[in-house]
Amino acid sequence: MKQVLEFEKPVVKLREEIADAKVKLESKPNEKLEKQIAELERKADALQRDIHANLSPWQRVQISRHLGRPYMLDHVKLICDEFVEIHGDRHIGDDNAMPAGFATIGGQRVVIIGHQKGRDTKENLLRNFGSAHPEGYRKALRLMRMAEKFSLPVVTFIDTPGAFPGIGAEERNIAEAIAFNLREMMTLRTPVVAVVIGEGGSGGALGIGIADRVLMMENAYYSVISPEGCAAILWKHREHAPEAASALKLSAQDLSKLGIIDGIIPEPLGGAHNDPAAAAESLKEAVLEAIGELSKLPAAELLEQRYQKFRALGQYTEA
């Protein structure tokens, strides 16, 4: 069953009317009906453009979670000429929520790391709903160090509601694994490009998000906490999630204005789930452009720019 978001329903209703009219037209050609169909199509396109030109932060959060939205491995299939997955953290085991490996994008050799969600119950259990364990972050760092050794750029795809908060993850020190990644990624002597392709939740996102270029898909979100989590803390109820989403300034548009991210990757009208191939092509172009710019910098300058980039985040006023 196709997922339809609440604010998309008027457009979906029009598209259904158009589909019904086309069926009638096939059985009985009619010039008047043809004109009506053409007018309905123009109306549907205009309505969809109008809706998506005025999306609220909460509506963008809903699009970022759409069940049809392309996930990390979907993008890998669409943009990579080849991909060889590497498993295990050399400490505990592997983490299917954080696939990683060597890849080639448009002739450019890279290391790709990212969060992977599932589309059904079986796959979600395998991928732990995109919430990585400590092993995932330690595997990610292992591959980053390999990328540094072989002078390969690192590309990370962020799409997680947050790192896994279970007892096992705490026992294996999830906080330390993420914190260690933050420190080590800051000193990697190779270009790092991070792309928020869906959800960018809290430390789970930041654990692979320290990069020279931080990009976001147009309808992704990046935040210290989910809107529901924020609403539960501030308003004591998840029903205030839309208000929380606005207050958190979590959309790509807000984060770009605040200087938190370096660029927004456009999506097809209606969101990446409407045309995954077109969304992946935009992603590919943005990633290759960023790598091209960063690869020209000497390692010392790359590190200095990365340091200054994160040092400049946030504002304060001295009394």
C-alpha positions as protocol buffer text, in pm:
chain_id: "A"
residue {
  index: 1
  type: MET
  ca { x: 0 y: 0 z: 0 }
}
residue {
  index: 2
  type: LYS
  ca { x: 138 y: 341 z: -103 }
}
residue {
  index: 3
  type: GLN
  ca { x: 192 y: 582 z: 186 }
}
residue {
  index: 4
  type: VAL
  ca { x: 7 y: 912 z: 148 }
}
residue {
  index: 5
  type: LEU
  ca { x: 93 y: 1199 z: 381 }
}
residue {
  index: 6
  type: GLU
  ca { x: -194 y: 1412 z: 511 }
}
residue {
  index: 7
  type: PHE
  ca { x: -94 y: 1729 z: 326 }
}
residue {
  index: 8
  type: GLU
  ca { x: -56 y: 1534 z: 0 }
}
residue {
  index: 9
  type: LYS
  ca { x: -415 y: 1408 z: -1 }
}
residue {
  index: 10
  type: PRO
  ca { x: -564 y: 1692 z: -214 }
}
residue {
  index: 11
  type: VAL
  ca { x: -308 y: 1621 z: -488 }
}
residue {
  index: 12
  type: VAL
  ca { x: -361 y: 1244 z: -463 }
}
residue {
  index: 13
  type: LYS
  ca { x: -737 y: 1294 z: -495 }
}
residue {
  index: 14
  type: LEU
  ca { x: -687 y: 1498 z: -812 }
}
residue {
  index: 15
  type: ARG
  ca { x: -447 y: 1238 z: -956 }
}
residue {
  index: 16
  type: GLU
  ca { x: -709 y: 968 z: -890 }
}
residue {
  index: 17
  type: GLU
  ca { x: -974 y: 1174 z: -1073 }
}
residue {
  index: 18
  type: ILE
  ca { x: -733 y: 1209 z: -1365 }
}
residue {
  index: 19
  type: ALA
  ca { x: -665 y: 834 z: -1370 }
}
residue {
  index: 20
  type: ASP
  ca { x: -1040 y: 758 z: -1371 }
}
residue {
  index: 21
  type: ALA
  ca { x: -1098 y: 1009 z: -1651 }
}
residue {
  index: 22
  type: LYS
  ca { x: -821 y: 851 z: -1860 }
}
residue {
  index: 23
  type: VAL
  ca { x: -983 y: 510 z: -1822 }
}
residue {
  index: 24
  type: LYS
  ca { x: -1312 y: 655 z: -1951 }
}
residue {
  index: 25
  type: LEU
  ca { x: -1126 y: 824 z: -2238 }
}
residue {
  index: 26
  type: GLU
  ca { x: -968 y: 496 z: -2346 }
}
residue {
  index: 27
  type: SER
  ca { x: -1305 y: 324 z: -2367 }
}
residue {
  index: 28
  type: LYS
  ca { x: -1475 y: 618 z: -2538 }
}
residue {
  index: 29
  type: PRO
  ca { x: -1262 y: 895 z: -2700 }
}
residue {
  index: 30
  type: ASN
  ca { x: -1404 y: 1239 z: -2626 }
}
residue {
  index: 31
  type: GLU
  ca { x: -1248 y: 1577 z: -2711 }
}
residue {
  index: 32
  type: LYS
  ca { x: -1423 y: 1752 z: -2422 }
}
residue {
  index: 33
  type: LEU
  ca { x: -1295 y: 1491 z: -2176 }
}
residue {
  index: 34
  type: GLU
  ca { x: -942 y: 1530 z: -2314 }
}
residue {
  index: 35
  type: LYS
  ca { x: -953 y: 1903 z: -2237 }
}
residue {
  index: 36
  type: GLN
  ca { x: -1087 y: 1832 z: -1888 }
}
residue {
  index: 37
  type: ILE
  ca { x: -802 y: 1587 z: -1821 }
}
residue {
  index: 38
  type: ALA
  ca { x: -543 y: 1839 z: -1944 }
}
residue {
  index: 39
  type: GLU
  ca { x: -693 y: 2107 z: -1716 }
}
residue {
  index: 40
  type: LEU
  ca { x: -698 y: 1869 z: -1417 }
}
residue {
  index: 41
  type: GLU
  ca { x: -333 y: 1780 z: -1479 }
}
residue {
  index: 42
  type: ARG
  ca { x: -235 y: 2147 z: -1486 }
}
residue {
  index: 43
  type: LYS
  ca { x: -433 y: 2202 z: -1166 }
}
residue {
  index: 44
  type: ALA
  ca { x: -270 y: 1903 z: -994 }
}
residue {
  index: 45
  type: ASP
  ca { x: 81 y: 2015 z: -1092 }
}
residue {
  index: 46
  type: ALA
  ca { x: 15 y: 2371 z: -972 }
}
residue {
  index: 47
  type: LEU
  ca { x: -132 y: 2247 z: -644 }
}
residue {
  index: 48
  type: GLN
  ca { x: 165 y: 2017 z: -581 }
}
residue {
  index: 49
  type: ARG
  ca { x: 412 y: 2296 z: -654 }
}
residue {
  index: 50
  type: ASP
  ca { x: 223 y: 2530 z: -422 }
}
residue {
  index: 51
  type: ILE
  ca { x: 213 y: 2273 z: -137 }
}
residue {
  index: 52
  type: HIS
  ca { x: 582 y: 2188 z: -164 }
}
residue {
  index: 53
  type: ALA
  ca { x: 686 y: 2552 z: -191 }
}
residue {
  index: 54
  type: ASN
  ca { x: 531 y: 2619 z: 149 }
}
residue {
  index: 55
  type: LEU
  ca { x: 614 y: 2309 z: 352 }
}
residue {
  index: 56
  type: SER
  ca { x: 638 y: 2347 z: 729 }
}
residue {
  index: 57
  type: PRO
  ca { x: 936 y: 2192 z: 916 }
}
residue {
  index: 58
  type: TRP
  ca { x: 706 y: 1918 z: 1048 }
}
residue {
  index: 59
  type: GLN
  ca { x: 588 y: 1832 z: 698 }
}
residue {
  index: 60
  type: ARG
  ca { x: 951 y: 1800 z: 588 }
}
residue {
  index: 61
  type: VAL
  ca { x: 1012 y: 1566 z: 882 }
}
residue {
  index: 62
  type: GLN
  ca { x: 723 y: 1352 z: 757 }
}
residue {
  index: 63
  type: ILE
  ca { x: 871 y: 1342 z: 405 }
}
residue {
  index: 64
  type: SER
  ca { x: 1213 y: 1247 z: 549 }
}
residue {
  index: 65
  type: ARG
  ca { x: 1046 y: 942 z: 707 }
}
residue {
  index: 66
  type: HIS
  ca { x: 839 y: 843 z: 403 }
}
residue {
  index: 67
  type: LEU
  ca { x: 843 y: 465 z: 356 }
}
residue {
  index: 68
  type: GLY
  ca { x: 921 y: 504 z: -13 }
}
residue {
  index: 69
  type: ARG
  ca { x: 1213 y: 741 z: 40 }
}
residue {
  index: 70
  type: PRO
  ca { x: 1543 y: 605 z: -96 }
}
residue {
  index: 71
  type: TYR
  ca { x: 1773 y: 479 z: 180 }
}
residue {
  index: 72
  type: MET
  ca { x: 2152 y: 464 z: 188 }
}
residue {
  index: 73
  type: LEU
  ca { x: 2189 y: 140 z: -10 }
}
residue {
  index: 74
  type: ASP
  ca { x: 1930 y: 258 z: -264 }
}
residue {
  index: 75
  type: HIS
  ca { x: 2148 y: 562 z: -334 }
}
residue {
  index: 76
  type: VAL
  ca { x: 2458 y: 343 z: -348 }
}
residue {
  index: 77
  type: LYS
  ca { x: 2298 y: 128 z: -620 }
}
residue {
  index: 78
  type: LEU
  ca { x: 2202 y: 436 z: -819 }
}
residue {
  index: 79
  type: ILE
  ca { x: 2519 y: 646 z: -794 }
}
residue {
  index: 80
  type: CYS
  ca { x: 2802 y: 394 z: -755 }
}
residue {
  index: 81
  type: ASP
  ca { x: 2972 y: 213 z: -1041 }
}
residue {
  index: 82
  type: GLU
  ca { x: 3078 y: -51 z: -788 }
}
residue {
  index: 83
  type: PHE
  ca { x: 3049 y: -108 z: -414 }
}
residue {
  index: 84
  type: VAL
  ca { x: 3232 y: -364 z: -201 }
}
residue {
  index: 85
  type: GLU
  ca { x: 3092 y: -386 z: 151 }
}
residue {
  index: 86
  type: ILE
  ca { x: 3332 y: -435 z: 443 }
}
residue {
  index: 87
  type: HIS
  ca { x: 3207 y: -598 z: 765 }
}
residue {
  index: 88
  type: GLY
  ca { x: 3301 y: -592 z: 1132 }
}
residue {
  index: 89
  type: ASP
  ca { x: 3465 y: -353 z: 1378 }
}
residue {
  index: 90
  type: ARG
  ca { x: 3751 y: -589 z: 1478 }
}
residue {
  index: 91
  type: HIS
  ca { x: 3630 y: -570 z: 1840 }
}
residue {
  index: 92
  type: ILE
  ca { x: 3278 y: -712 z: 1884 }
}
residue {
  index: 93
  type: GLY
  ca { x: 3121 y: -784 z: 1547 }
}
residue {
  index: 94
  type: ASP
  ca { x: 2931 y: -632 z: 1258 }
}
residue {
  index: 95
  type: ASP
  ca { x: 2640 y: -386 z: 1257 }
}
residue {
  index: 96
  type: ASN
  ca { x: 2386 y: -414 z: 977 }
}
residue {
  index: 97
  type: ALA
  ca { x: 2247 y: -70 z: 1066 }
}
residue {
  index: 98
  type: MET
  ca { x: 2572 y: 85 z: 939 }
}
residue {
  index: 99
  type: PRO
  ca { x: 2680 y: -59 z: 601 }
}
residue {
  index: 100
  type: ALA
  ca { x: 3021 y: 58 z: 481 }
}
residue {
  index: 101
  type: GLY
  ca { x: 3266 y: -20 z: 209 }
}
residue {
  index: 102
  type: PHE
  ca { x: 3477 y: 86 z: -87 }
}
residue {
  index: 103
  type: ALA
  ca { x: 3301 y: 235 z: -388 }
}
residue {
  index: 104
  type: THR
  ca { x: 3349 y: 422 z: -714 }
}
residue {
  index: 105
  type: ILE
  ca { x: 3129 y: 721 z: -799 }
}
residue {
  index: 106
  type: GLY
  ca { x: 3169 y: 853 z: -1150 }
}
residue {
  index: 107
  type: GLY
  ca { x: 3524 y: 720 z: -1163 }
}
residue {
  index: 108
  type: GLN
  ca { x: 3610 y: 865 z: -821 }
}
residue {
  index: 109
  type: ARG
  ca { x: 3721 y: 602 z: -568 }
}
residue {
  index: 110
  type: VAL
  ca { x: 3575 y: 664 z: -221 }
}
residue {
  index: 111
  type: VAL
  ca { x: 3487 y: 500 z: 109 }
}
residue {
  index: 112
  type: ILE
  ca { x: 3112 y: 511 z: 176 }
}
residue {
  index: 113
  type: ILE
  ca { x: 2958 y: 476 z: 521 }
}
residue {
  index: 114
  type: GLY
  ca { x: 2595 y: 528 z: 622 }
}
residue {
  index: 115
  type: HIS
  ca { x: 2286 y: 438 z: 818 }
}
residue {
  index: 116
  type: GLN
  ca { x: 2045 y: 189 z: 662 }
}
residue {
  index: 117
  type: LYS
  ca { x: 1678 y: 148 z: 754 }
}
residue {
  index: 118
  type: GLY
  ca { x: 1439 y: -130 z: 654 }
}
residue {
  index: 119
  type: ARG
  ca { x: 1111 y: -121 z: 465 }
}
residue {
  index: 120
  type: ASP
  ca { x: 935 y: -413 z: 633 }
}
residue {
  index: 121
  type: THR
  ca { x: 944 y: -580 z: 974 }
}
residue {
  index: 122
  type: LYS
  ca { x: 1207 y: -838 z: 878 }
}
residue {
  index: 123
  type: GLU
  ca { x: 1441 y: -582 z: 726 }
}
residue {
  index: 124
  type: ASN
  ca { x: 1386 y: -333 z: 1008 }
}
residue {
  index: 125
  type: LEU
  ca { x: 1487 y: -599 z: 1260 }
}
residue {
  index: 126
  type: LEU
  ca { x: 1798 y: -672 z: 1054 }
}
residue {
  index: 127
  type: ARG
  ca { x: 1885 y: -301 z: 1025 }
}
residue {
  index: 128
  type: ASN
  ca { x: 1767 y: -213 z: 1378 }
}
residue {
  index: 129
  type: PHE
  ca { x: 1544 y: 62 z: 1232 }
}
residue {
  index: 130
  type: GLY
  ca { x: 1855 y: 253 z: 1124 }
}
residue {
  index: 131
  type: SER
  ca { x: 1979 y: 296 z: 1483 }
}
residue {
  index: 132
  type: ALA
  ca { x: 2343 y: 188 z: 1494 }
}
residue {
  index: 133
  type: HIS
  ca { x: 2518 y: 5 z: 1778 }
}
residue {
  index: 134
  type: PRO
  ca { x: 2869 y: 87 z: 1907 }
}
residue {
  index: 135
  type: GLU
  ca { x: 3004 y: -169 z: 1657 }
}
residue {
  index: 136
  type: GLY
  ca { x: 2865 y: 40 z: 1372 }
}
residue {
  index: 137
  type: TYR
  ca { x: 3052 y: 353 z: 1478 }
}
residue {
  index: 138
  type: ARG
  ca { x: 3372 y: 159 z: 1543 }
}
residue {
  index: 139
  type: LYS
  ca { x: 3341 y: -8 z: 1201 }
}
residue {
  index: 140
  type: ALA
  ca { x: 3287 y: 335 z: 1048 }
}
residue {
  index: 141
  type: LEU
  ca { x: 3606 y: 466 z: 1209 }
}
residue {
  index: 142
  type: ARG
  ca { x: 3800 y: 158 z: 1096 }
}
residue {
  index: 143
  type: LEU
  ca { x: 3705 y: 232 z: 737 }
}
residue {
  index: 144
  type: MET
  ca { x: 3779 y: 602 z: 774 }
}
residue {
  index: 145
  type: ARG
  ca { x: 4132 y: 517 z: 884 }
}
residue {
  index: 146
  type: MET
  ca { x: 4166 y: 287 z: 583 }
}
residue {
  index: 147
  type: ALA
  ca { x: 4046 y: 574 z: 362 }
}
residue {
  index: 148
  type: GLU
  ca { x: 4311 y: 799 z: 516 }
}
residue {
  index: 149
  type: LYS
  ca { x: 4580 y: 535 z: 460 }
}
residue {
  index: 150
  type: PHE
  ca { x: 4494 y: 499 z: 90 }
}
residue {
  index: 151
  type: SER
  ca { x: 4417 y: 871 z: 35 }
}
residue {
  index: 152
  type: LEU
  ca { x: 4050 y: 811 z: -44 }
}
residue {
  index: 153
  type: PRO
  ca { x: 3774 y: 1065 z: 27 }
}
residue {
  index: 154
  type: VAL
  ca { x: 3510 y: 958 z: 281 }
}
residue {
  index: 155
  type: VAL
  ca { x: 3140 y: 997 z: 201 }
}
residue {
  index: 156
  type: THR
  ca { x: 2886 y: 941 z: 479 }
}
residue {
  index: 157
  type: PHE
  ca { x: 2508 y: 911 z: 438 }
}
residue {
  index: 158
  type: ILE
  ca { x: 2318 y: 1008 z: 752 }
}
residue {
  index: 159
  type: ASP
  ca { x: 1969 y: 867 z: 802 }
}
residue {
  index: 160
  type: THR
  ca { x: 1890 y: 772 z: 1161 }
}
residue {
  index: 161
  type: PRO
  ca { x: 1645 y: 868 z: 1435 }
}
residue {
  index: 162
  type: GLY
  ca { x: 1941 y: 829 z: 1672 }
}
residue {
  index: 163
  type: ALA
  ca { x: 2196 y: 576 z: 1795 }
}
residue {
  index: 164
  type: PHE
  ca { x: 2053 y: 263 z: 1958 }
}
residue {
  index: 165
  type: PRO
  ca { x: 1976 y: 336 z: 2327 }
}
residue {
  index: 166
  type: GLY
  ca { x: 1937 y: -26 z: 2443 }
}
residue {
  index: 167
  type: ILE
  ca { x: 2108 y: -191 z: 2739 }
}
residue {
  index: 168
  type: GLY
  ca { x: 2350 y: -384 z: 2516 }
}
residue {
  index: 169
  type: ALA
  ca { x: 2462 y: -65 z: 2341 }
}
residue {
  index: 170
  type: GLU
  ca { x: 2516 y: 105 z: 2678 }
}
residue {
  index: 171
  type: GLU
  ca { x: 2715 y: -194 z: 2805 }
}
residue {
  index: 172
  type: ARG
  ca { x: 2940 y: -172 z: 2499 }
}
residue {
  index: 173
  type: ASN
  ca { x: 2976 y: 205 z: 2553 }
}
residue {
  index: 174
  type: ILE
  ca { x: 2781 y: 371 z: 2272 }
}
residue {
  index: 175
  type: ALA
  ca { x: 2859 y: 720 z: 2407 }
}
residue {
  index: 176
  type: GLU
  ca { x: 3233 y: 654 z: 2401 }
}
residue {
  index: 177
  type: ALA
  ca { x: 3216 y: 512 z: 2048 }
}
residue {
  index: 178
  type: ILE
  ca { x: 3041 y: 825 z: 1918 }
}
residue {
  index: 179
  type: ALA
  ca { x: 3261 y: 1066 z: 2114 }
}
residue {
  index: 180
  type: PHE
  ca { x: 3576 y: 890 z: 1990 }
}
residue {
  index: 181
  type: ASN
  ca { x: 3452 y: 924 z: 1631 }
}
residue {
  index: 182
  type: LEU
  ca { x: 3396 y: 1298 z: 1678 }
}
residue {
  index: 183
  type: ARG
  ca { x: 3756 y: 1346 z: 1787 }
}
residue {
  index: 184
  type: GLU
  ca { x: 3911 y: 1119 z: 1527 }
}
residue {
  index: 185
  type: MET
  ca { x: 3706 y: 1252 z: 1235 }
}
residue {
  index: 186
  type: MET
  ca { x: 3827 y: 1603 z: 1318 }
}
residue {
  index: 187
  type: THR
  ca { x: 4187 y: 1490 z: 1251 }
}
residue {
  index: 188
  type: LEU
  ca { x: 4138 y: 1268 z: 943 }
}
residue {
  index: 189
  type: ARG
  ca { x: 4388 y: 1372 z: 676 }
}
residue {
  index: 190
  type: THR
  ca { x: 4152 y: 1305 z: 388 }
}
residue {
  index: 191
  type: PRO
  ca { x: 3840 y: 1487 z: 257 }
}
residue {
  index: 192
  type: VAL
  ca { x: 3513 y: 1401 z: 431 }
}
residue {
  index: 193
  type: VAL
  ca { x: 3169 y: 1475 z: 284 }
}
residue {
  index: 194
  type: ALA
  ca { x: 2857 y: 1406 z: 494 }
}
residue {
  index: 195
  type: VAL
  ca { x: 2507 y: 1404 z: 346 }
}
residue {
  index: 196
  type: VAL
  ca { x: 2189 y: 1396 z: 555 }
}
residue {
  index: 197
  type: ILE
  ca { x: 1960 y: 1197 z: 323 }
}
residue {
  index: 198
  type: GLY
  ca { x: 1666 y: 1150 z: 562 }
}
residue {
  index: 199
  type: GLU
  ca { x: 1660 y: 1173 z: 938 }
}
residue {
  index: 200
  type: GLY
  ca { x: 1958 y: 1326 z: 1115 }
}
residue {
  index: 201
  type: GLY
  ca { x: 1892 y: 1250 z: 1479 }
}
residue {
  index: 202
  type: SER
  ca { x: 2119 y: 1356 z: 1766 }
}
residue {
  index: 203
  type: GLY
  ca { x: 2459 y: 1195 z: 1835 }
}
residue {
  index: 204
  type: GLY
  ca { x: 2364 y: 899 z: 1618 }
}
residue {
  index: 205
  type: ALA
  ca { x: 2388 y: 1132 z: 1319 }
}
residue {
  index: 206
  type: LEU
  ca { x: 2685 y: 1332 z: 1445 }
}
residue {
  index: 207
  type: GLY
  ca { x: 2890 y: 1013 z: 1496 }
}
residue {
  index: 208
  type: ILE
  ca { x: 2954 y: 1006 z: 1120 }
}
residue {
  index: 209
  type: GLY
  ca { x: 2879 y: 1376 z: 1060 }
}
residue {
  index: 210
  type: ILE
  ca { x: 3207 y: 1559 z: 1128 }
}
residue {
  index: 211
  type: ALA
  ca { x: 3295 y: 1660 z: 773 }
}
residue {
  index: 212
  type: ASP
  ca { x: 3457 y: 1924 z: 555 }
}
residue {
  index: 213
  type: ARG
  ca { x: 3128 y: 1958 z: 371 }
}
residue {
  index: 214
  type: VAL
  ca { x: 2794 y: 1886 z: 539 }
}
residue {
  index: 215
  type: LEU
  ca { x: 2513 y: 1866 z: 284 }
}
residue {
  index: 216
  type: MET
  ca { x: 2142 y: 1796 z: 325 }
}
residue {
  index: 217
  type: MET
  ca { x: 1873 y: 1668 z: 95 }
}
residue {
  index: 218
  type: GLU
  ca { x: 1599 y: 1928 z: 55 }
}
residue {
  index: 219
  type: ASN
  ca { x: 1346 y: 1739 z: 269 }
}
residue {
  index: 220
  type: ALA
  ca { x: 1580 y: 1592 z: 529 }
}
residue {
  index: 221
  type: TYR
  ca { x: 1613 y: 1710 z: 888 }
}
residue {
  index: 222
  type: TYR
  ca { x: 1912 y: 1741 z: 1124 }
}
residue {
  index: 223
  type: SER
  ca { x: 1855 y: 1798 z: 1494 }
}
residue {
  index: 224
  type: VAL
  ca { x: 1980 y: 1739 z: 1847 }
}
residue {
  index: 225
  type: ILE
  ca { x: 1656 y: 1554 z: 1922 }
}
residue {
  index: 226
  type: SER
  ca { x: 1350 y: 1430 z: 1734 }
}
residue {
  index: 227
  type: PRO
  ca { x: 1044 y: 1661 z: 1733 }
}
residue {
  index: 228
  type: GLU
  ca { x: 851 y: 1400 z: 1932 }
}
residue {
  index: 229
  type: GLY
  ca { x: 1127 y: 1374 z: 2192 }
}
residue {
  index: 230
  type: CYS
  ca { x: 1145 y: 1751 z: 2226 }
}
residue {
  index: 231
  type: ALA
  ca { x: 765 y: 1777 z: 2257 }
}
residue {
  index: 232
  type: ALA
  ca { x: 760 y: 1507 z: 2525 }
}
residue {
  index: 233
  type: ILE
  ca { x: 1015 y: 1703 z: 2731 }
}
residue {
  index: 234
  type: LEU
  ca { x: 881 y: 2056 z: 2686 }
}
residue {
  index: 235
  type: TRP
  ca { x: 506 y: 1998 z: 2649 }
}
residue {
  index: 236
  type: LYS
  ca { x: 478 y: 1653 z: 2808 }
}
residue {
  index: 237
  type: HIS
  ca { x: 302 y: 1519 z: 2497 }
}
residue {
  index: 238
  type: ARG
  ca { x: 407 y: 1410 z: 2149 }
}
residue {
  index: 239
  type: GLU
  ca { x: 109 y: 1589 z: 1990 }
}
residue {
  index: 240
  type: HIS
  ca { x: 315 y: 1909 z: 2006 }
}
residue {
  index: 241
  type: ALA
  ca { x: 575 y: 1765 z: 1765 }
}
residue {
  index: 242
  type: PRO
  ca { x: 485 y: 2016 z: 1486 }
}
residue {
  index: 243
  type: GLU
  ca { x: 556 y: 2307 z: 1722 }
}
residue {
  index: 244
  type: ALA
  ca { x: 879 y: 2143 z: 1833 }
}
residue {
  index: 245
  type: ALA
  ca { x: 989 y: 2093 z: 1471 }
}
residue {
  index: 246
  type: SER
  ca { x: 949 y: 2466 z: 1406 }
}
residue {
  index: 247
  type: ALA
  ca { x: 1130 y: 2565 z: 1725 }
}
residue {
  index: 248
  type: LEU
  ca { x: 1422 y: 2329 z: 1664 }
}
residue {
  index: 249
  type: LYS
  ca { x: 1513 y: 2490 z: 1328 }
}
residue {
  index: 250
  type: LEU
  ca { x: 1585 y: 2142 z: 1194 }
}
residue {
  index: 251
  type: SER
  ca { x: 1509 y: 2185 z: 823 }
}
residue {
  index: 252
  type: ALA
  ca { x: 1779 y: 2219 z: 559 }
}
residue {
  index: 253
  type: GLN
  ca { x: 1651 y: 2567 z: 481 }
}
residue {
  index: 254
  type: ASP
  ca { x: 1687 y: 2687 z: 842 }
}
residue {
  index: 255
  type: LEU
  ca { x: 2021 y: 2516 z: 896 }
}
residue {
  index: 256
  type: SER
  ca { x: 2161 y: 2669 z: 578 }
}
residue {
  index: 257
  type: LYS
  ca { x: 2067 y: 3018 z: 701 }
}
residue {
  index: 258
  type: LEU
  ca { x: 2230 y: 2944 z: 1037 }
}
residue {
  index: 259
  type: GLY
  ca { x: 2550 y: 2825 z: 869 }
}
residue {
  index: 260
  type: ILE
  ca { x: 2528 y: 2474 z: 1017 }
}
residue {
  index: 261
  type: ILE
  ca { x: 2531 y: 2304 z: 678 }
}
residue {
  index: 262
  type: ASP
  ca { x: 2716 y: 2389 z: 358 }
}
residue {
  index: 263
  type: GLY
  ca { x: 2457 y: 2311 z: 94 }
}
residue {
  index: 264
  type: ILE
  ca { x: 2110 y: 2185 z: 9 }
}
residue {
  index: 265
  type: ILE
  ca { x: 2061 y: 1910 z: -250 }
}
residue {
  index: 266
  type: PRO
  ca { x: 1737 y: 1963 z: -444 }
}
residue {
  index: 267
  type: GLU
  ca { x: 1480 y: 1685 z: -464 }
}
residue {
  index: 268
  type: PRO
  ca { x: 1222 y: 1609 z: -734 }
}
residue {
  index: 269
  type: LEU
  ca { x: 881 y: 1774 z: -688 }
}
residue {
  index: 270
  type: GLY
  ca { x: 700 y: 1592 z: -407 }
}
residue {
  index: 271
  type: GLY
  ca { x: 1016 y: 1448 z: -253 }
}
residue {
  index: 272
  type: ALA
  ca { x: 1288 y: 1194 z: -334 }
}
residue {
  index: 273
  type: HIS
  ca { x: 1039 y: 905 z: -308 }
}
residue {
  index: 274
  type: ASN
  ca { x: 861 y: 1035 z: -621 }
}
residue {
  index: 275
  type: ASP
  ca { x: 1172 y: 997 z: -838 }
}
residue {
  index: 276
  type: PRO
  ca { x: 1461 y: 819 z: -664 }
}
residue {
  index: 277
  type: ALA
  ca { x: 1677 y: 820 z: -979 }
}
residue {
  index: 278
  type: ALA
  ca { x: 1656 y: 1198 z: -1017 }
}
residue {
  index: 279
  type: ALA
  ca { x: 1721 y: 1248 z: -644 }
}
residue {
  index: 280
  type: ALA
  ca { x: 2026 y: 1020 z: -664 }
}
residue {
  index: 281
  type: GLU
  ca { x: 2161 y: 1210 z: -965 }
}
residue {
  index: 282
  type: SER
  ca { x: 2142 y: 1539 z: -773 }
}
residue {
  index: 283
  type: LEU
  ca { x: 2313 y: 1370 z: -478 }
}
residue {
  index: 284
  type: LYS
  ca { x: 2588 y: 1233 z: -702 }
}
residue {
  index: 285
  type: GLU
  ca { x: 2658 y: 1573 z: -858 }
}
residue {
  index: 286
  type: ALA
  ca { x: 2676 y: 1745 z: -518 }
}
residue {
  index: 287
  type: VAL
  ca { x: 2909 y: 1482 z: -369 }
}
residue {
  index: 288
  type: LEU
  ca { x: 3147 y: 1483 z: -667 }
}
residue {
  index: 289
  type: GLU
  ca { x: 3155 y: 1863 z: -670 }
}
residue {
  index: 290
  type: ALA
  ca { x: 3243 y: 1872 z: -300 }
}
residue {
  index: 291
  type: ILE
  ca { x: 3513 y: 1606 z: -339 }
}
residue {
  index: 292
  type: GLY
  ca { x: 3656 y: 1793 z: -637 }
}
residue {
  index: 293
  type: GLU
  ca { x: 3691 y: 2113 z: -432 }
}
residue {
  index: 294
  type: LEU
  ca { x: 3833 y: 1943 z: -124 }
}
residue {
  index: 295
  type: SER
  ca { x: 4081 y: 1724 z: -309 }
}
residue {
  index: 296
  type: LYS
  ca { x: 4268 y: 2034 z: -426 }
}
residue {
  index: 297
  type: LEU
  ca { x: 4355 y: 2134 z: -68 }
}
residue {
  index: 298
  type: PRO
  ca { x: 4680 y: 2026 z: 105 }
}
residue {
  index: 299
  type: ALA
  ca { x: 4616 y: 1814 z: 415 }
}
residue {
  index: 300
  type: ALA
  ca { x: 4724 y: 2088 z: 656 }
}
residue {
  index: 301
  type: GLU
  ca { x: 4486 y: 2341 z: 498 }
}
residue {
  index: 302
  type: LEU
  ca { x: 4205 y: 2084 z: 490 }
}
residue {
  index: 303
  type: LEU
  ca { x: 4242 y: 2021 z: 864 }
}
residue {
  index: 304
  type: GLU
  ca { x: 4261 y: 2391 z: 945 }
}
residue {
  index: 305
  type: GLN
  ca { x: 3947 y: 2469 z: 744 }
}
residue {
  index: 306
  type: ARG
  ca { x: 3762 y: 2179 z: 912 }
}
residue {
  index: 307
  type: TYR
  ca { x: 3865 y: 2305 z: 1256 }
}
residue {
  index: 308
  type: GLN
  ca { x: 3761 y: 2662 z: 1180 }
}
residue {
  index: 309
  type: LYS
  ca { x: 3431 y: 2543 z: 1030 }
}
residue {
  index: 310
  type: PHE
  ca { x: 3319 y: 2373 z: 1351 }
}
residue {
  index: 311
  type: ARG
  ca { x: 3482 y: 2635 z: 1576 }
}
residue {
  index: 312
  type: ALA
  ca { x: 3259 y: 2899 z: 1415 }
}
residue {
  index: 313
  type: LEU
  ca { x: 2931 y: 2719 z: 1488 }
}
residue {
  index: 314
  type: GLY
  ca { x: 2703 y: 2878 z: 1744 }
}
residue {
  index: 315
  type: GLN
  ca { x: 2676 y: 3237 z: 1869 }
}
residue {
  index: 316
  type: TYR
  ca { x: 2720 y: 3397 z: 2207 }
}
residue {
  index: 317
  type: THR
  ca { x: 2715 y: 3744 z: 2360 }
}
residue {
  index: 318
  type: GLU
  ca { x: 2955 y: 3864 z: 2627 }
}
residue {
  index: 319
  type: ALA
  ca { x: 2790 y: 4060 z: 2907 }
}
